[in-house]
């Protein structure tokens, strides 16, 4: 990015894979075509090549008045269909916005108001899969097919809006009351719908920031607000993302922040829900001792490819890890179970990535796969402050870091009100990179020749 002190937080692929929507630190949403420049990087684990340059695109920039909490594409969004080419964004202290992806104009807004008449911005957004199955358009007309619904998660509740017509939403309380210990308590920070085989069996998962043992619950899309079941056995940490396997809707993945960062947890909804069946642990996190492991509260968004075979995720060190979800070889690392995952049951399997490579020079906020091509997109960026830089940076990097900090925090004339200016964060690498997985690796070539 042109601004050294701006950074990409998250990005999300459009359903047809043609565009990407990125959330930035400077309160903007940017839409760009990541594959238009033709610059891609091969990802051979034996001979990884560096990209010629970070992707530079002419993005469409949509400025927002406040920090952006979440965003999501409409299920059938595509530049080829202007009616559904839109996305939803949650902006702090504003109604939920339905924005046109071509020019950023406001199509509709959805107000969530609490008992004090305050605007509530949800922390999580998700469309049910009705819009994807039936291809409904966003116009206010009477239609025979079931309309798409927008689910918005906030503290102790989920607001549901019918996007085919105006009006207030329906509030689903995830807990009976503030004082009650039942239900799903806290901010609903993650939502995901299961790609079920039938509409009658459709359900969705909701995760909470509350660091409790069972902070993920399953709800029915067509029944009451009472949870169907709770998932347990995960770390006592806030949930940042939940996602179902596209080809196996009974498999649910979840990511956590804080002490749960660095691993992806997986549950089989047909088996014991009290403990995850698999944990996908990144090598960079497993190599650290408990004393060296740092608590990371930044969202690290993972993705599962459309066939449900591979899972990709980044880490704070700039690495991208790819796990094979279809591999029959399962390994249990005793050192990891005794350390970072000591709370897990003995039958939980710890899986390591089949590919891990250095992608960026800063934290990788999200990794997404293209649904139509064997490529992946990664974005990087994190906020660094002077006290953190002084303890983490090496001697060779001190001069470069100090120059960057001095440039950001250069002394200026005092403010009229006499207030002292605070140090501003800096970012070391804010870039977008495209990775090509279509080229065979050396091991794959050797196997083909051997046959």
RAQUIQUI-V494557 format. One record per run of one state. SS is the DSSP state (helix for helix, strand for strand, loop for the rest). FROM is the first residue (numbers start at 1). TO is the last residue. If there is no record, write none. Layout:
BEGIN
ss-><SS SS>
from-><FROM FROM>
to-><TO TO>
END
This chain:
BEGIN
ss-><loop strand loop strand loop strand loop strand loop strand loop strand loop strand loop strand helix loop strand loop strand loop strand loop strand loop strand loop strand loop helix loop strand loop strand loop strand loop strand loop helix loop strand loop strand loop strand loop strand loop strand loop strand loop strand loop strand loop helix loop strand loop strand loop strand loop strand loop strand loop helix loop strand loop strand loop strand loop strand loop strand loop helix loop helix loop strand loop strand loop helix loop>
from-><1 8 14 20 25 28 33 41 43 60 64 68 74 78 79 81 82 85 86 92 96 101 106 111 113 114 119 120 124 128 130 135 149 156 157 163 170 174 187 194 199 202 203 209 216 221 229 232 239 245 251 257 258 259 263 269 278 282 283 287 296 297 301 302 303 305 310 315 319 325 334 339 349 352 355 359 364 370 375 381 384 385 386 393 395 409 426 427 432 437 442 451>
to-><7 13 19 24 27 32 40 42 59 63 67 73 77 78 80 81 84 85 91 95 100 105 110 112 113 118 119 123 127 129 134 148 155 156 162 169 173 186 193 198 201 202 208 215 220 228 231 238 244 250 256 257 258 262 268 277 281 282 286 295 296 300 301 302 304 309 314 318 324 333 338 348 351 354 358 363 369 374 380 383 384 385 392 394 408 425 426 431 436 441 450 451>
END
